[in-house]
Amino acid sequence: MSEPNRSLTCPRCSAGMEPGYIIDQGHGTRTVPKWVAGQPRTSIWTGLKLRGLDQIKVATYRCRRCNYLESYAAG
């Protein structure tokens, strides 16, 4: 993931935001969520069909004052 932008300000209260991440927890796994273009296509075996699709990790920022979260595709 690219270096987080540390100069973000909260769109709700204008305080500074700190970089972080949200955990995507599955059966025995913990990963960072990813953004995929288009509509989800279900798969009987894996839940979603993702073969050949670009996946971009998601960066999340939290407001230091009001705790608002905002996420960005970090590609």
C-alpha positions in Angstrom: 0.0 0.0 0.0 1.3 3.5 -0.8 2.4 5.9 1.9 -0.8 7.4 3.6 -1.5 11.1 3.0 -1.1 12.6 6.5 -2.6 16.0 5.7 -6.2 14.9 5.4 -8.8 16.9 7.3 -12.1 15.6 8.5 -15.0 16.6 6.2 -17.3 16.8 9.2 -15.4 18.8 11.8 -12.1 19.8 10.0 -9.9 18.1 12.6 -6.8 16.1 11.5 -7.3 12.5 10.4 -4.9 9.6 11.2 -4.2 6.7 8.8 -5.3 3.1 9.8 -7.0 0.1 8.4 -10.1 -2.0 8.8 -9.8 -5.7 9.2 -11.6 -8.0 6.8 -12.0 -11.2 8.8 -12.9 -14.6 7.3 -12.6 -18.2 8.2 -9.2 -18.3 9.8 -7.9 -15.2 7.9 -7.5 -11.5 8.5 -6.7 -9.2 5.6 -7.1 -5.6 4.5 -10.2 -5.0 2.4 -9.8 -4.5 -1.3 -11.9 -2.5 -3.9 -12.9 -4.3 -7.1 -14.6 -2.5 -10.1 -18.1 -3.6 -11.2 -20.8 -5.6 -9.7 -20.0 -8.7 -7.5 -20.5 -12.1 -9.2 -21.1 -14.9 -6.9 -19.2 -18.2 -6.9 -20.4 -21.4 -5.2 -16.8 -22.3 -4.2 -15.2 -19.0 -3.2 -18.1 -16.7 -2.5 -17.1 -14.2 -5.2 -15.5 -14.6 -8.7 -12.4 -12.5 -8.7 -10.1 -14.2 -11.3 -8.6 -11.6 -13.7 -10.0 -8.6 -11.8 -7.8 -5.8 -10.5 -8.0 -5.5 -6.7 -6.9 -2.3 -4.9 -6.2 -2.3 -1.2 -8.4 0.2 0.8 -6.8 2.8 3.2 -9.0 4.1 6.0 -8.6 7.3 8.0 -10.1 8.2 11.4 -10.8 11.7 12.6 -9.0 12.4 15.8 -11.9 14.5 17.2 -15.2 13.0 16.1 -14.0 9.5 15.0 -15.5 9.7 11.5 -14.1 7.1 9.2 -13.3 7.7 5.5 -11.9 5.1 3.1 -10.0 5.4 -0.1 -8.8 3.0 -2.8 -5.0 3.2 -2.2 -3.9 2.5 -5.8 
